[in-house]
Amino acid sequence: MLPARGSWLGIVGALAFGFSSYFFVILEAGHNSKANAVGYMPMVLGAVYELYRGRKLLGAALLALSWACR
């Protein structure tokens, strides 16, 4: 199955977010738990977005998964 038309922009944005210089700076400074917290925020925001769209089961499952991974 091919990704949706706008998903390539999302993939590029995710790569830019993941490889930004901020992550390398906080890892070098020793703030590893802060980097982990920032890394899980897209999943939490996606879960909240799904909850507000009315897809409660998917949003709750994503939120529970993000809290379990933390």
Residue pairs with C-beta under 8 A, 6 or more apart in sequence:
3 11
14 42
17 42
23 35
23 38
26 34
26 35
26 38
27 35
36 70
37 70
40 66
40 69
40 70
43 62
43 65
43 66
43 69
44 63
44 66
46 62
47 59
47 60
47 62
47 63
47 66
48 59
48 63
49 59
50 58
50 59
50 62
51 59
51 60
51 63
52 59
53 59
